[in-house]
Amino acid sequence: MKRYLISNLILFSFSALAQNEYPFQNGEELEYKIHYGPLVAGKAVLQVSEKNESYQFLAKGKSTGIFNLFFKVRDSYQSISDQHFLRPLYFNRDVKEGGYKKKEKVFFNYPLNQAESTRDTISLTENTQDILSLFYYLRAQSQDSLHKGESLPIQVYLDDAFMDSKLIYMGRDTLKTKFGNIASTKWIPQLESGRVFEDEYGMYIWVSDDENKIPLRIETKVLVGSIKMDLVKYEGLKKPLNFIYKK
């Protein structure tokens, strides 16, 4: 695990809709257990809250157990997004991954059409999203017209630049989880290979095939080993999960 690892794991799940049609709500919390090979390596938590006609999205990831002894991770992300258009207003990142540390604050100035960070100012793109707000923006996207092999374009702000990628739809699936068998859709995101990931198409994501569209599992091969991230706890969902079989 190196820099951007937690970022990329939480980055990929699913035109802004009317506010009451968003698939998430105030109080939603998702907790994941992360495995590095056979080891329990850490956990990640995603939370949604509302304040002053804005959403506050929080994501925290940390290493646990024996993994914490030789590669300590303490990552925190915050995104404040407009409720009407799901576009970010402010983004804060504070990551500590082994010997790597990074702090970043970004203000999105739409009247001046620029992103203003602690290091630089760059022009905004047509559909600006930060690495955390994108997670919720994509969940609000309609996927009804997609066919297997088609993709959704992704563009995200990170490190004073915009990264272009895509999310490929691989069809419907049934995923066995600790809660039971859940109807899901399967996706492959395009990644930046060579720095952390072994292959630019080496990650698989299962998302609940219902109105919530929450990530259920992420699997990927990295340069050394493999990582699996499973949903182990959820609360505050807007709709019940679509169970095929519930334990």
N, C-alpha and C positions, 0 to 999 in steps of 0.2 A: 504494500500500500504506500502510495506517495501522494504528492499534492494533487488536489482536485478529485481524489478518490470518493470521499463522501459526497462532494458536489455532484459528480456524475451519477452516483447511485441514486441520489434523490431527484436528479434532474428530470428523468424521462418517465412519466406515467400517463393521464389524459385529464367569429366575429362575435365578440362578446354578446351574451344573451341578455334578456331582461333580467333584472336583479333577482326576481323571485324564481327564476328558472335555473340558477346556478346549482350544480350538483353537490355543493358543500354549504355549511352554515356555521354560525357562531357556536363554538364549543366542540367542534369536531377535533378528535385527537386520534392519531394513528401511531402505533408503536411497532417497531420491527426488530427482530433479532438477526444479527449478521454473523455468518459463518465464514471462516477462512479455511478452506479444506475441511478437515474434521473438527477444527477448533471453533468454539464460540468466541468470536473476536470482538463483538461490541453490540451496541444497540443504537437505534435512531428513532426520534420522536418528531412528528409533524403536528402542528396545532394551528387552529383558525380562531380568531376573535374579531370583534367589530368595535370601532370607535370613530366618532365624528364622521360618519358616512364613508369610512374607509375600512378595508380589511387589513388586519395584521396577520401575516403569515410568519410562523416561527418554525425553524428546523434545527434540531440539535443532534449531534452524533458523538459517541464516545466509545473508546475501546474498553474492554472488560476482561476480567480473569487473567490468565497467563499471558495473553496477547498484550495486555496493558503493561507488562513488565519490560518488553523489548520494543514495542512501538506504540507509544501513548498517543491517543487521539482525543482532542477536545475541540469540536467544531460547533460553531453557532452562526446561524443565518437569520436575518430579519428582513422582511419586505413589507412595506406599507403601500397598498394599492387602492386606487379609486374604485368604488363599488359599482359605478355605472358602466365603465369601459374596461375594467380589469387591467389597467395599465399602471405600472409602478410609479410611485412618487418618491420613495426613499428606499435605499438598500444598504444593509450593514452586514459585513462578513468579518468574523473573527475566528481564524482557524489555527490550530496547533496540531501538526501531524509529524510525529517523530521530532527531528531537528528543524522542521520547516514551520515558520510562523508567518501569518499574514493578517493584516487588518485593513479593511477597506470600507469607506463610506461614500455613497453616491446619491446625489440629488438629481432628479430628472426634471429639468426646466423646460416645460413644453412651450411657453410663450417665446423663449429664445431658441427652441428646438435643439437643446444640447444636454448632454449628461455631464455633470460636474462632480468629479471625484476628488479625493485627497491628493491625487498626483497629476491629473490631466483633465481636459475638457474636450469632448468629441461630439460630433453631430449625431442626432438621434436617427434611427431608421424609421421606416413607415409604420411598423408594428413593434414598438419597443417592449421588451420584457427582460427582467433580470433572471438569474439562474433559479430563483425560488418562485417568483411570481409566474414564470412560465409553466411550472408544475400545475398550478391551478387554472391558468388560462387554457391549457390544453385539455384539462378535464371538462371545460365548458364548451369545447368544440363539438360540433355535430359530426358523428362518424357514420351516420346511416347510409350515406351514398358510397362509402369506400368498399372496394373489392380487394380480395386477397392479392398482395403484391403491390398495391398502390400505397402512396405515402403522404404524410402531412409534412409541410416544410416547417423548419424550426430556425429561429434566429434569436440569439440570446446575448445579453451584455455580460462580459466578464473580463476583468483585468484591462480596462480602458480600451476595449475592442468588442466588436460584434462577431459572434461565431455562427456560421451557417451550417445546418445539418438537416436531417430528415428522420422521420419516424415511419417505418414500414409496417403496414398491417398484414399479419400472417393468418388471419381468420379466427374462428371461434374454437374454444377448447373447454375442457372440464378440468379444474385444478383441485387436487386433493390437498386439504389444509388441516390444521389442528382443529378447526371448527366444523369440518365436514367438506363435502364436495361442492365447489362453487362454480357456477357458469362464468366463463371469462373470455376475454379476447387476448390474443398473443401479438406482441410487437417486437420489432428489432430496430433499435436506434443506431444511426451512424455515429461512430465515435472517432476520437483522435487517437489513432494507433501509434505505438512506439514509445510513448512517455509512461503510460500506466497500463493501457490495454493491449492485449496481444494482437487483436484483429479489429478492424474498424466496424465489422458487423458481428462481433463476438458476444453481444449482450442480448438476453431474452427477457421480456417483461410480460407478466400476466396481469391484466386489469379486470376488475369485476365487470361482468356484462350486465349492468343494470343502470339505474339512474345515478348511482354514487360515483362510478368509474374510479374506484380507488385501486392503487397498485397492491397486488396480493403477493407477488414474488418477483425477484430480480435475480438472474443468474448471469455470471460473466467469467470469462477467463482473463486473468491479468498476466503480466510478464512472468511472474512466479506464482503458480497455483491458480486457484479459482475461488470465487466469492459467491455466496448465496445469501439473499436478504428476504426473510419471510415475515409477513404480518402475524403478530402474536397477540395483539390487543387492539380493540377499536371502541370508540364511544362517540356519541353525538352525531352519528350519521343522519343524513337527511331522510333516507329511505332504508328499509330493511335490505340486507344482502340477499342476492338471488341464489339460495341454496338449492342444489339438486338433491343432496342428502345432507342432513344436519345431525351432528352428534348430540 
